[in-house]
Amino acid sequence: MHVEENVPTARQYGTGWYLALWSGELTEGDVVPLKYFGRDLVAFRGDSGKAFILDAHCLHMGAHLGYGGEVVGDDLMCPFHNWQWRGADGANSNIPYLDRCIKKQLKTWLVHEQDGLIYFWFSRTGSEEPTYFPPKVIEAGRSDFYPVYPHGALKVEVTFPPQFAFENVADLSHLRTVHKWAEVPELNGAGAYGDMFHTDLTGTVPTRSGGATVRNENWQWGPGLIYSRLHGLHPTGQITAATPIDHETSSYSMSVWVQRIGEGEVPVGRAKAVIEEQRRQALNAEGNDRIIWDNMVYLDNAALVGDERKTIGVHRVWFQRFRSDTPPPTPPPIPVPEGTPYPQPTIEDDLDTASGSISESPAVHSTAETLQGG
C-alpha cells in the first residue's frame, strides 16, 4: 500500500479528478501558474484551443514556466533561455541556439475540460489510470441557466482537508442544526456505487414566506468533486470541488449554475441571492459551515449513532478506496424507494488509456438525463 507517513487520514491525498481552474481563466495564449499536491504546475492554452498542465520548472535551469512563459503553437516557451516544451507530452521541442533537442520530458498531467471547468487527474502512486470521469452538469448545457463563469465561480483557500466539507453529502442531521432546515430531511436513497457516492433527500427549508419543500441530489465522484442538484425554490446545479494545495491547505470552490431571471448574462434577484448564500455559508470565514470546518479535528473513530452509521459511516469507508491499494469493502447502498422518478445509478466504464483518451458510456441518469459523460 502507498502510505503517506505521518499524515493524518483526512489529509492524505486521494487518487482522482480535481478542479484546476475555470475555462474562463485560461483563454487562448494564457499561461497560469498553479500549485497543487505540493508541486508547482503551469497551465496554458495552446493555439489549437487545448488546455495543458505541466510540471512548472524548466528542465534546463529550473525557471518557472508560469511566470513569463509564452505559448508557441501548442508548446510552452521558457522565459529564461527560450527552450520550448510540448504540451502534449512534455518533451523538449526546441532549443534556439542548438540544432537538436535534449531527451528530457516535463511531467504532463491528464486534463479533461467540460462545462466550463478544467479538471486534471492525480494519482497518489503516479501510475493509476482513470477509472471514472468528472460528472457532466445538466444545467451547463441549458440556455435557461446562467453560465457559471464568472458570476457563479466561487473559490477560497482553506486550511481544512477536503473530507471535512465532503462528508456533508452524507450528514443529514447537520442540515437541521447548521442550516436550520425544519427537520432532519428524509433520506430517499444513499450509498456507494463504485467511484461514486450518492445521496438523495427531501426536506423543508425556511423562507420569508414560510417553509418550502426541496429535494437535494448529490453525486460525489472520487475524493475531489461533488455534483449537486437542488429542486424547489430556485433550481440550481453545482460542482463543489476541493483540490489539495499541500497537506495543510486546499483550494475549495463552488461552481454554481442558477436558473435565469430575465435575459441578461448577470444573475439578478433570487438567482443572485442563491449564489451569495452559498458564498456566505460555505466560503466566508464566518459562514455556518466554515466556522465549524476551520476549527474541528478529524476523529478516526467518531461516535456515529443511528442512521449516521449508514450514511457518514459508509461514506468514510468508501472514501478510503482512493487512498489505499486494499480499501475495506463498502456496504451495499440503501435502495432508492420505488416510485422515485429516476433509476438507480450504475457504473459502466469503458476506458481507452493506451491512447491517452477516455471514453465512457452513460453512468448515472436522473429523469432520463445523462449526468456522467465522456
N, C-alpha and C positions, 0 to 999 in steps of 0.2 A: 504493500500500500504506500502511496505517496503521502508522506507526513510532513506537515509544516511544524517543526519543533518549536515549542514554547509559544505557540499562537493559540489563543482561546478558540474554542469550537466555533462560536458565532462570527469570528473574524477570519477564519480560514477561507481562502479563495475557492470558488466552485467553478467547475467547467461549464461553459455555456455561452450563449449570445448575450451581449451587453450593448447598451446605447453609447455611441461615441459622441455624436453631435447631431444636430438637425440639418437636413439638406440645405435649408436656407442660410446656414452658417458657412457653407462651402460651395460657393459659386465657381464657375469655370475659371481656372487660373489661380484660385485661392490656395494658400498654404497656411495651415493652422497647427501650432504646437499643442500636444496633448500629453497628459501624464496619467497612466492607469496601471494598476497592478505593480506599482513600484518601478515602472520603466518609463523613460522618455520616449514618446512616439511623435510622429508627424503625419497629419492627414493632408491630402491635396487632391484637387480635381483636375484631371488631365484634359487635353484638347478633345478627346473622344467623349467627354462627359462623365467618364467613370470616376468614382471615388476610390482612392487608395490610402492605406495606412501602412507605414513602415516604422521600424525602429529609427530613432531620430538622429543618431550620431554617425556622421560620415566615417567610413572605414579608412579614409586616408589619414586624417589627423584629429578626428573627433569633433569637428564643428557640428553644431546643432542645426539640422536642415530646416527646422521650423522657424528659425529666426534669420530672415534674409534669403532663404532658399527660393528658387524660381522654377516655375513649371516650363518644361520644354517638351512639347508633344505630350506623351504620357510618362515622361521621365521627370525627375526632380534634380535640379542642379544646385550643388553646394555653393554657398556664398563665399567660401574661403578660397578655393582654388578652381572652382567651376567644374569639378568632377560631376558626372551625371549618373543617376541610379534609376533603373527601370521600376515603375510602379507595379508591374505585373508580377515580377519575380525577385525584385531587389538587386538584380545583377548590375554590375558596373557597365555602363553603356558608352561612356566617352571620357577620355582624359585629354583636354585640349592641347597639351604640349607633348603628347606621346602618341605614336601610331598604333597603339594596341590598348586593350583594356586588361585590368587585373581580374583574376578568377576569384573574386570575393563577392558575396551577396549580403545585403541587409536583410534582416528578418522581415518578411511580409506577413500581414495579418489578414485573414479571410474576412471580406467585407460583404455585407448584404444591405442594399438600400431599397426601402419601400415605404410608402405612405408618408413621405417627407422626413423619414428618420434614417440615419446611417448607423447600422449595427456592425459589431465585429465579434469574432469568435475567440474566446480564451480557453486554452487547455492547461490545466494545472500540471500535467506531466509533460506537455509540449508535443504530444503525439496523438492525442484523442481527436478523432474526426467528428464533425457534427452529426448528431442523432435526431435533431428536430430543427424546426425553422422558426424564426420570430413570428408572432401572431399577426395575421392580416387584419387591419382595422376596417370594419364595415363602414363606419362613419366617414373615413378618409376618402372613400370613393363616392360619396353622395353630395350632390350640389346643394342640398338643403342644410348642410353643416358648414360652419366657418372653417377655413384652412387652419391647421394647427399652428403654423409659424407666421408671424412672431407672437401673436397675442395669447395663444394657448400654450406657449412653450415656457415652462417654469423650471428653474434649476437653482439649487444651493449646494454648497459644500458642507458636509456634516461630519461629526465625529462618531456617530453611532453606526454599527455594522448593518448591512442591508437586511439581515434576517429580522432585526427588530421591527422594521416597518412592514416587511412582507408577511410576518405572522398575522397581521391584521386581517388578511383574507380569511383566516380560519378562526378568528377571535370574535365570536358573535356578541358576547356579553359586553364588550367594551363599547359597542355602538350605543347601548343604553347609558352607560356610566360616563363615557367620554364625550360622545357626540349627541347625547340627550334624545335618542330615539325613545318613543313612548314605552316600549317594552323590548326585551331581548327578541330579535327578529326570529321568524320561523325559518328553519332550515329546510329548504326544498330538496337539496342534494349536495353531497360533498365527497371528495376523495381524490386519490391519485390515479392517473391514467398514464403510465409510463413517465415521460418527462414533463407532464402537465398535471397541475393540481387545480381542481375545480371546486368552487362553491357557488351556490345559488340560494338566495334568501329573500324573504319578503317581510317588510315591517312598516311601521308608521313613524314618520318624522314630523317634528313640529314646524309649523309655518305661521305667519301672521294671521292667516285666516283659519287656523286650526290644524288638526292632524291630516297628513296626506300619506296615502299608501304608496310605497315604492318597491320596486324589485331590483335587486343588485346581483349581477352575474360577474364572477371573477374567474379568469383563467391565468394561473401563474405558469409561465413557460420557463423552466430552468430556474437558476438562482438569481437572475437579473432582471426579469421582465414580468409585469402583470398587465393583462388586458381586462378592463372593467367596462361594463355597460350598465347605465342607470336608466330605468324605465319609470315613468311617472314624474311629476313636477316638470323638469326641463330635460328632455332626452340628451344623454351625454355618452361619449365614448372616451376612454382614457388609457394611455400607456403610462404606468408607473415604472420607473427604471432606477436601479441603484447600481452604479459601477464603482468598484473599489479603486481609489487613487493609490492607496497603500493599505497596510493592515490597520491603520488608525483613522483614516479619513476616506470618505466616499463622495461621489457626485450623485446627488439624489434629485431626480427630476420627474416632472409630470408633463405629459403631452395631452392636452385636453381639446377634444372636438365637441363643440356645442351646437345645437340646432340654431339655425339662423333666425333673426328677427329683422325684417326689412331686407333691403337689397345691398346694403353696404358691406365692406370687407372687414370692418372693425366691429367686434361684438358690443352690443348695447343692451341696456335693460337687464332682464333676467339672465340672458346669456353671459353678459359681463359679470353679473353677480355670482354666477356659478363658478367661474374661473377664479374670481377674487376670494371666494370662500375656500376653495381648495388651497390657494396660496396661504390664507390666514391659518387654517387648521393644521396643515402638514408641513409647510415650508417656513413660515415665520417663526422666529426663535421663541416667541411667547404663545404659539399656537397650541391647541388642545393636544395634538399628538406630539409635537416636537418637544414640549417641555418634559414629557414622560420619556421619550426615546433618548434625549440628551443626557438624562440623569440615571437611567436604570442600568442594572447589570444583568447578564445572561446567566440563568440558573440551569445547568445541565439536567438537574433533577427537580424541575419545577413541580409544585404541589397542584397538579391539574385535577379537577374534580368534575364529576358528571359528564356531560357531553363534550367538555373540553378535551377529554381523552380521545374522542372520536374525530375531533377537528384539529385543535392545536397539536395534540399528541401525535396524530398521524402525519400532520404537516412536518413536524420536526424529524420524524423518521424518514419521510420522503426526501427532505432537504439534503440528507446525508448522502444520497445517491450521487450527488455532484461533487462530493469531497472525498469519496472513498472508492477504491477498487472493489471492495467487497461490502457494499452497503447492506444494512439489515433489511429483511423483507418488509414491504409496506402492506398493511391490512387492506382488504378489498374495500372499495368505495361504498358509501351509503347510496343505495339506488335512488335515482330520480323518480319521484312519485308518478304513478300512472296518470295520464292526463296533462302532464307538463308539456307545453307546446314546442318541444324540440327533442330530438333523440339524444341518448347518452353519447358522450364523446368516445371516439375510438381512435387509436393511433395506427396509421398505416404509412410507414416511412419507405421511401424509395430513394436511396442516396447514391449518387454517382460521384464519389470523391476522387476517383482516379484522375478525372479530367479537371478537378478543381471546381466543378459545378455541382449544384444541389437541386434536385427536383423532388417534389413531394406531392402525393395525392391528397385530396381534401381530408383533413383530420378531425376537425371539430365543426359542428354545424349548429346554428341557432336559428330557429324559424326558417329553416331551409336555406340559410345564407352561410357561405363559407367564411370561417374565422381564421383558418390556417391555410396558408398558400405558399407556393414556391415561385 
